Amino acid sequence: MNNSTEDIGRQGVHKCGLVFSELGFMFREQTIGDYGIDAIIETRNGNFLSGKMIAVQIKSGDSYFGEMKEDYVVFRGDSKHYNYWMNHSLPVIIVLYSPSSEKCIWESFNKQTAIKCQRGWKIKIPCQQTLENSKNKLQELADKQSEFERRWTSLVVAKEWMLETKERGELILEVQEWINKTSGRGTFILKAEEDDGEEKIFLEQEWLGFGTKNYELVIQELFPWANIEIDEEFYEENMEEDCYQKRDITERQIAAMLGKKGDELLKYSDAPPRLYPYRNGAGEVDFYRLKLTLNHVGESFIEIDHFLETGKFYLIDNLVV
């Protein structure tokens, strides 16, 4: 791929990210870990993320508008993407971006819109269906997901982080909790430290909506695929005196929880993590630095996700009875 093509591709991703953000959606570019998907968008309920998501494939360049009819553009693809997108756990949309007009048009990818041809497949993308004018349609598409699908797709979004954790052995999570905010406001940075001392950031996000829930549980439920523990070496060097009391309180809380009957504890979090801040800023913000390693949920998800993408088996709903 030459530099000009790469530049055009980046322009398309940047333009789509800007438009989705203006519509009020969360835009997450997928840099690795998801074949043929450039980004995932998530809708909101007011100020809070909804857990309802859509996978986005972005094709940038005026050449994609070459087969244009009166009111639509024909986009053609190959069979490998057809099979992958058709079986994706999220609804998939294809966006075409024209650098000359800065126009983004899109269409849902499904059995009704994607037509198989002798070679590959084609889809008609309406010229008037622009991203800027499609907030309600995109919201409706995302709303079709069941609660189970929302939970599964939350793991799909985190797949990149799981794969990085598996490859590297651990990731670092830095958390800032605004302890006097009833919204449960917090900032989360998930990263890896490279051998050359540089940092690679995978997530840098401020989230609301946790209310007054204990942040040790918030962190565990945000990253259910990971074992989470404090960075002990970092804490030894940086922990402030005032935070020792919070450490002791956390340990007593854990002891009390473990004293309950087993059926009162969640199966996948029966031993809450021993987490506490190493510093407090001006009585407003608690700072955590944590280490994440892959747990049995993460290992199992990676395995079943790989099987669903590559394994061979009959789809029951396609069998003749």
C-alpha positions as CSV (number, residue, x, y, z in Angstrom):
1,M,0.0,0.0,0.0
2,N,1.5,3.3,-1.0
3,N,1.6,6.4,1.2
4,S,-1.2,8.3,-0.7
5,T,-3.5,5.3,-0.3
6,E,-2.7,5.1,3.4
7,D,-3.3,8.8,3.8
8,I,-6.7,8.5,2.1
9,G,-7.6,5.6,4.4
10,R,-6.7,7.7,7.4
11,Q,-8.8,10.6,6.1
12,G,-11.8,8.3,5.9
13,V,-11.4,6.9,9.4
14,H,-10.9,10.5,10.8
15,K,-14.0,11.8,8.9
16,C,-16.2,9.0,10.1
17,G,-15.0,9.3,13.6
18,L,-15.8,13.0,13.6
19,V,-19.3,12.5,12.2
20,F,-20.2,9.6,14.6
21,S,-19.0,11.8,17.5
22,E,-21.1,14.7,16.4
23,L,-24.1,12.3,16.2
24,G,-23.4,11.5,19.9
25,F,-22.0,8.0,19.3
26,M,-18.8,6.6,20.9
27,F,-16.3,5.8,18.1
28,R,-13.6,3.2,18.7
29,E,-11.1,2.5,16.0
30,Q,-10.1,-1.1,15.8
31,T,-6.4,-1.1,15.1
32,I,-5.9,-4.9,15.5
33,G,-7.8,-8.0,16.5
34,D,-10.8,-7.8,14.2
35,Y,-10.4,-8.9,10.6
36,G,-12.2,-6.5,8.1
37,I,-13.7,-4.2,10.8
38,D,-12.3,-0.7,11.0
39,A,-14.3,0.7,14.0
40,I,-17.1,0.0,16.4
41,I,-19.6,2.6,17.4
42,E,-21.7,2.6,20.6
43,T,-24.9,4.5,21.1
44,R,-25.8,6.5,24.3
45,N,-28.6,6.8,26.7
46,G,-28.3,10.4,27.6
47,N,-24.8,10.9,28.9
48,F,-24.2,7.2,29.4
49,L,-23.0,4.5,27.0
50,S,-25.7,2.0,26.2
51,G,-23.8,-1.2,25.4
52,K,-25.5,-1.3,22.0
53,M,-22.9,-1.4,19.2
54,I,-22.4,-1.5,15.4
55,A,-19.3,-2.7,13.5
56,V,-18.1,-0.3,10.8
57,Q,-16.1,-1.1,7.6
58,I,-14.8,2.1,6.0
59,K,-13.7,2.3,2.4
60,S,-12.0,5.5,1.5
61,G,-11.4,6.9,-2.0
62,D,-13.2,8.3,-5.0
63,S,-12.5,5.0,-6.9
64,Y,-15.2,3.3,-4.7
65,F,-17.8,5.7,-6.3
66,G,-16.9,4.5,-9.9
67,E,-19.9,2.3,-10.3
68,M,-22.6,4.9,-9.7
69,K,-26.2,4.7,-10.8
70,E,-28.9,7.3,-10.5
71,D,-29.4,7.1,-6.7
72,Y,-26.9,4.5,-5.5
73,V,-23.3,3.3,-5.7
74,V,-22.5,-0.4,-6.3
75,F,-19.8,-1.7,-3.9
76,R,-18.3,-5.1,-4.7
77,G,-16.5,-7.4,-2.3
78,D,-15.0,-10.8,-2.0
79,S,-16.3,-14.0,-0.4
80,K,-14.0,-14.0,2.6
81,H,-15.4,-10.7,3.8
82,Y,-19.0,-11.8,3.0
83,N,-18.7,-14.9,5.3
84,Y,-17.0,-13.0,8.1
85,W,-19.4,-10.0,8.2
86,M,-22.5,-12.1,7.7
87,N,-21.6,-14.1,10.9
88,H,-20.3,-11.2,12.9
89,S,-21.6,-10.8,16.4
90,L,-22.5,-7.2,15.7
91,P,-24.6,-5.5,13.0
92,V,-22.2,-4.5,10.3
93,I,-22.4,-1.3,8.1
94,I,-20.3,-0.4,5.1
95,V,-19.3,3.3,4.8
96,L,-17.9,4.8,1.6
97,Y,-16.0,8.0,1.9
98,S,-15.3,10.4,-1.0
99,P,-12.2,12.6,-0.3
100,S,-13.2,15.1,-3.1
101,S,-16.7,15.7,-1.7
102,E,-16.0,14.7,1.9
103,K,-19.3,12.7,1.7
104,C,-19.9,9.5,3.7
105,I,-22.6,7.2,2.6
106,W,-23.5,3.8,4.1
107,E,-25.7,0.7,4.1
108,S,-26.3,-2.2,6.4
109,F,-24.6,-5.5,5.5
110,N,-27.1,-8.4,5.7
111,K,-28.7,-11.1,3.7
112,Q,-31.2,-8.7,2.1
113,T,-28.7,-6.0,1.0
114,A,-25.6,-8.1,0.1
115,I,-26.3,-10.0,-3.1
116,K,-24.0,-12.9,-4.1
117,C,-22.6,-12.8,-7.6
118,Q,-20.6,-15.3,-9.7
119,R,-17.5,-13.7,-8.2
120,G,-18.0,-12.3,-4.7
121,W,-21.0,-10.1,-3.9
122,K,-22.3,-6.6,-4.3
123,I,-24.3,-4.1,-2.3
124,K,-26.2,-1.0,-3.3
125,I,-25.3,2.0,-1.1
126,P,-27.9,4.9,-1.4
127,C,-26.3,8.2,-2.4
128,Q,-28.6,10.1,-0.1
129,Q,-28.1,7.9,2.9
130,T,-25.3,10.0,4.5
131,L,-23.9,9.4,8.0
132,E,-24.8,13.0,9.0
133,N,-28.5,12.4,8.4
134,S,-28.8,8.8,9.8
135,K,-28.7,9.1,13.6
136,N,-32.2,7.5,14.0
137,K,-31.6,4.7,11.5
138,L,-28.3,3.8,13.2
139,Q,-29.9,4.0,16.6
140,E,-32.7,1.6,15.4
141,L,-30.1,-0.8,14.1
142,A,-28.2,-0.9,17.4
143,D,-31.4,-1.3,19.4
144,K,-32.2,-4.7,17.8
145,Q,-29.6,-6.4,20.0
146,S,-30.8,-8.6,23.0
147,E,-29.2,-8.3,26.4
148,F,-27.2,-11.4,25.8
149,E,-25.9,-9.9,22.5
150,R,-25.0,-6.7,24.3
151,R,-23.0,-8.6,26.9
152,W,-21.3,-10.7,24.2
153,T,-20.5,-7.7,22.1
154,S,-18.9,-5.9,25.1
155,L,-16.4,-8.8,25.1
156,V,-16.0,-8.5,21.4
157,V,-15.0,-4.8,21.8
158,A,-12.5,-5.9,24.5
159,K,-11.0,-8.7,22.3
160,E,-8.1,-6.5,21.2
161,W,-7.1,-5.9,24.9
162,M,-7.4,-9.6,25.7
163,L,-5.2,-10.6,22.8
164,E,-2.6,-8.0,23.8
165,T,-2.8,-9.2,27.4
166,K,-2.3,-12.8,26.3
167,E,0.7,-11.9,24.1
168,R,2.4,-9.6,26.5
169,G,1.5,-11.4,29.7
170,E,0.0,-8.3,31.4
171,L,-1.3,-4.8,30.8
172,I,-1.3,-1.7,33.0
173,L,-4.5,0.0,34.0
174,E,-4.4,3.5,35.5
175,V,-7.6,4.7,37.1
176,Q,-8.7,8.1,38.5
177,E,-11.8,8.0,40.5
178,W,-13.7,11.3,41.3
179,I,-14.7,10.3,44.8
180,N,-17.1,13.2,45.5
181,K,-19.1,12.8,42.3
182,T,-22.4,10.9,42.6
183,S,-22.2,10.1,38.9
184,G,-19.3,7.7,39.6
185,R,-17.1,9.6,37.2
186,G,-13.7,8.0,36.4
187,T,-10.9,8.1,33.9
188,F,-9.4,4.8,32.7
189,I,-6.1,4.4,30.8
190,L,-5.2,0.8,29.6
191,K,-1.7,0.6,28.3
192,A,1.5,-1.5,27.8
193,E,5.0,-0.5,28.6
194,E,7.4,-1.2,25.7
195,D,11.0,-2.4,26.2
196,D,12.3,1.0,25.0
197,G,10.4,2.8,27.7
198,E,7.6,4.0,25.5
199,E,4.0,3.4,26.2
200,K,1.3,2.0,23.9
201,I,-2.2,3.2,24.8
202,F,-5.1,0.9,24.1
203,L,-7.8,2.8,25.9
204,E,-8.1,6.3,27.3
205,Q,-11.6,7.1,28.3
206,E,-13.7,9.0,30.9
207,W,-16.9,7.2,31.9
208,L,-19.9,8.1,34.0
209,G,-22.9,6.2,35.4
210,F,-21.4,4.1,38.1
211,G,-23.2,6.0,40.9
212,T,-21.9,5.4,44.3
213,K,-20.9,1.8,43.6
214,N,-17.6,0.7,45.2
215,Y,-14.9,1.3,42.6
216,E,-13.1,-2.0,43.3
217,L,-16.2,-3.7,41.9
218,V,-16.6,-1.2,39.1
219,I,-13.1,-1.9,37.9
220,Q,-13.7,-5.7,38.0
221,E,-17.0,-5.5,36.1
222,L,-15.4,-3.2,33.4
223,F,-12.7,-5.8,32.8
224,P,-14.4,-9.2,33.7
225,W,-11.9,-11.0,31.5
226,A,-8.9,-10.1,33.7
227,N,-7.3,-10.9,37.0
228,I,-6.7,-7.5,38.5
229,E,-4.2,-6.6,41.2
230,I,-2.3,-3.6,42.4
231,D,1.2,-2.8,40.9
232,E,3.0,-3.7,44.2
233,E,6.4,-2.4,43.1
234,F,4.9,0.9,42.0
235,Y,2.8,1.2,45.2
236,E,5.9,0.6,47.4
237,E,7.5,3.6,45.9
238,N,4.5,5.9,45.5
239,M,1.9,5.1,48.1
240,E,0.9,8.1,50.3
241,E,0.3,7.8,54.0
242,D,-3.4,8.6,53.8
243,C,-4.1,5.7,51.5
244,Y,-3.0,3.0,54.0
245,Q,-6.3,3.5,55.8
246,K,-8.2,2.8,52.6
247,R,-6.1,-0.3,52.1
248,D,-7.1,-1.6,55.5
249,I,-10.8,-0.8,54.9
250,T,-10.7,-2.7,51.6
251,E,-9.2,-5.8,53.3
252,R,-11.9,-5.8,55.9
253,Q,-14.6,-5.5,53.3
254,I,-13.2,-8.4,51.4
255,A,-13.0,-10.5,54.5
256,A,-16.7,-9.7,55.3
257,M,-17.7,-10.6,51.7
258,L,-15.9,-13.9,51.8
259,G,-17.6,-14.7,55.1
260,K,-21.0,-14.8,53.3
261,K,-22.6,-18.0,52.0
262,G,-21.3,-19.0,48.6
263,D,-24.7,-18.5,46.9
264,E,-24.6,-14.8,47.9
265,L,-21.5,-14.3,45.8
266,L,-21.3,-14.1,42.0
267,K,-19.8,-17.2,40.5
268,Y,-17.2,-15.2,38.4
269,S,-16.2,-12.8,41.1
270,D,-16.4,-14.7,44.4
271,A,-13.1,-13.2,45.5
272,P,-13.2,-9.4,44.9
273,P,-9.8,-7.9,44.0
274,R,-7.8,-6.3,46.8
275,L,-7.7,-2.8,45.2
276,Y,-7.0,0.5,46.8
277,P,-5.6,3.9,45.7
278,Y,-1.9,4.8,46.1
279,R,-2.6,8.5,46.1
280,N,-5.4,11.0,46.6
281,G,-5.4,14.4,44.9
282,A,-6.9,17.3,46.9
283,G,-9.5,15.1,48.5
284,E,-11.2,14.8,45.1
285,V,-9.5,12.1,43.1
286,D,-8.2,8.6,44.0
287,F,-5.4,7.3,41.8
288,Y,-4.9,3.5,41.1
289,R,-2.2,1.7,39.2
290,L,-3.2,-1.9,38.5
291,K,-1.9,-4.9,36.6
292,L,-4.2,-7.0,34.4
293,T,-3.6,-10.6,33.4
294,L,-5.9,-12.9,31.4
295,N,-8.4,-14.9,33.6
296,H,-10.5,-18.0,32.6
297,V,-13.2,-15.8,31.1
298,G,-10.7,-14.1,28.8
299,E,-9.0,-17.4,27.8
300,S,-12.4,-19.0,27.1
301,F,-13.7,-16.1,25.1
302,I,-10.6,-16.0,22.9
303,E,-10.9,-19.7,22.3
304,I,-14.7,-19.7,21.4
305,D,-14.3,-16.5,19.3
306,H,-11.5,-18.2,17.3
307,F,-13.7,-21.3,16.8
308,L,-16.7,-19.3,15.7
309,E,-14.5,-17.4,13.1
310,T,-12.6,-20.4,11.8
311,G,-14.3,-23.7,12.9
312,K,-16.5,-25.8,10.6
313,F,-19.9,-26.8,11.8
314,Y,-23.5,-27.0,10.6
315,L,-25.7,-24.0,11.4
316,I,-28.8,-25.6,12.8
317,D,-31.2,-23.0,11.5
318,N,-30.0,-23.8,7.9
319,L,-30.8,-27.5,8.1
320,V,-33.8,-28.9,6.2
321,V,-36.4,-30.6,8.4
